[in-house]
Amino acid sequence: MNNYIFQSTLSRKNLMAVTGLFLCFFLVIHLLGNLQLLLPANEANASFNSYSALLSGNIFIRLISYVLYFSLIAHAGDALIITLRNRKTAVKYVYDDRKQVSKWYSRNMGVLGTIILVFLVIHFKDFWYVYKFGSLPYDRNGNKDLYVIVVSAFESWWYVVLYVISMLAVGYHLLHGVKSAVRTLGLYHPRYVKYVQLIGTIYSYVITFGFCIIPVYVHLSQFGL
């Protein structure tokens, strides 16, 4: 029974690692698209709406989006199952004063994950759902004007704060998650540990800073202080 639980947990960790790395790749693509919001308003409007139309109209990207939805659900579901299973198991792992050898964000991945999950629900509702099923105006190029919706959302300072806090949670989640995923998949060779840590850290900071600056810039540039 214990062997089955171990194998099941290991399989779920492998799936969580694979889906997590896919989500890391998606974050890069998503950030590159969202950086268009930093362009001058008129240029950003046309460029961002064209980008959004491409994502919704291209069959290949649509198939990738299904992989994204699966990855989000599988990653969150596996994390929840593993956390609950670890709490219920009678097996006690020996730590060498865990608070001394691990970062606080490594010990609080559940809290960070919960913040991210709540943010995703709000994010999907305000943007994805509205774009797919709402009645959006069209820009001069005939594309749905998602840019107007985004700018309207970032008009509220509290929404900007919520967005930034959520991105900080994503950043801390990535600081632990990238290294953990690589280790779980057996790619964490001692010779390359420092390089994996360096790349993971740089990646986490770039993603976090990139996503944080967008709502702040839009809010300040469009609506001032």
N, C-alpha and C positions, 0 to 999 in steps of 0.2 A: 504494500500500500504506500509506504514511504517512498519507494523507488518510483512508483507511478506518479506521485505528487511531484517528486524532484524532476522527472522527465517532462511532465506537463508544464511545470513552472519554467524549465529551461526552454521548452519550445515557445512558450509565450514570450519569454525574454528575447529570444531570437527574432520573433515576429515584431516585437516592439522595437528592437534595434533596427531592423530593416525598414519598417515604416517610419521610424524616427529619422533615419538618414534620408529617406525620400522627402520627408517634410522639410528637412534642412535644404535640400536642393530646391524645393518649391519656394522656400522663403527668399532665396536669391533671385529667382525669376520674378516673384511678386514684388520684391523691393525695387528691382530694375524698372518695372512697369510703373510703380507708384512714384518713383523719383521724377517722373514727368510733371508731377504736381508742383515741383519747384521752379518750373519754367514760368515766364511771364504769363499773366492770366489768359490772354487771348490764345496764345500758343499752347498753353497747358490744356485749355478747354478742348481744342480740336485734337491734340495729340493723345490725351488721356481717353477721350471718347472713342477714338479710332482703335486704340489698344484694347479697350473694353469690348468693342464690337468684334475684334479679331478673336478674343478669347471665347466669346459666346457663339461665334459663327463657324469657326474652323473645326472640322470633324475630328482631326487628330488631337487638337487641344481639348475637345470635348471628351474624348476617350481618356486622356490624361486626367481630366477633372474627376472622372469616376474613380480612378486610382487614388486621387487625392481624398475624395470622400471616404473611401474604404480605409485609407491609411489613418485619417483622423479618428474614425470610429474604432478601428482595431487598436490603435496606439492608446487611446483613452481607456477603452474597455480592458485591454490587457493590463494596463497600469493599475486600474481599480481592482481587478481580480487578483493580481499578484500581491498588492498591498493588503487586501483582506485576508488572503491565504496566509501570508507571512505573519499576520497578527493572530491568526487562529492556531497556527502550527505549534506543537509542543517543543519543537527543536529550538534550542537556544544557541545562537552563534556567539563565539567568544571574540570580543573586540578589545584591542589595546587602547582603552580609554578613547572611545570613538570621537568624543568632542575634541580630542587633541589631534586626531589623525584625519579628520574629514572636515570639509567646509560646511558652514551652516546650511547653504543651499542644497548640498548633497543630502542632508538629513531632513530637508523639508520640501522634497520634490512633490509630495502630495498636495501641500498648500499652494505651491507655485502652479502645479497642474490645474488645481481648482480655479485659481484666478484666471488662468489662460482659458479654461473651458467656459467660464462665465463670459469672458470677453468675446470668445468665438460666437456664442449664442447671440450676443448683442450685435456683433459685427455682421454676421450672416443676416440677421433680421433687418438691419439698417441699410445694407448695401446689396448683398446677393439677392435677397428675397425681393427687395424693391426693384432691382434691375430685371429680374426674371418675371415677376408677376405684377409689379406696380405699373401705374400709368405715368411714365416719364415723358417730359417734353423732348423734342429732337433738336439737335444743333443744326447749324447751317449746312453741314455735310450729310445730314440725314441719319446721323447716329443718335442713339439714346443718350441723353445728356446726363450721364452719371456724375460728371464733374460738378454740376450744380448741386447735386445731392451731397457729395463729399464736402464741398465748401460750406454748405449749409450746416452740416453736422459739426464741422470744426469751428463754426461761429461761436458755439457754446464753450466757454472756458472749462467747464466741468467735464465735458466730453474729451477735450484735449488732455486734461489731467488723467482721466480714466484710461485713455489710449496710451499715454506715456507710462503710467504705472504698469499696465498690462504688458507693454513692450519690455520694461525692466524685468518683469517676471519671466518673459520669454528668454531674455538674455541670460538670466541666472539658470534657467532650465537648460539652456544650451551649453553653458559652461560645464555642467555635469553630464548632460545627455550625450554630447558628441563623444567624449572620452569613454563613457559607459557603453555606448553602442559599439564602438570599435573594439573594446575589450570583450564584449559579449560575443561578437562574431569571430573572435580568435585572431584579430589583426593587430593586437597590441603587443608587438615584439619589444622586449626590453631595449633593444638597440635604437628603436625609433620612438621611445616614450616621449622624450623631450620635444620631438618634432610634432607628434600628435597633439601634445598639450599646447604647443605654441600655435599651431594652425587652428585648433579648436578655440583657443582664447581669442585670437585675432578675428576669426569668423564670428564669434559670439558678440564681440564689441562692435564690429562693422554692422551686423544685422540690427543690433539694438539701437545704435546711434542713428543709423539710416532711417529706421521706422519712427524713432522718437522725433527727429528733426522735422519730419513732414507736417504733422498736425500743428506743431508750434509755429513753423514758418507760414503755413496757410493762414492760421489765426491772426498772427501779427501783421502779415502783409495785406490781408484782405480787410481786417477789422481794426487794426491798430491795437494800442494798449487799452 
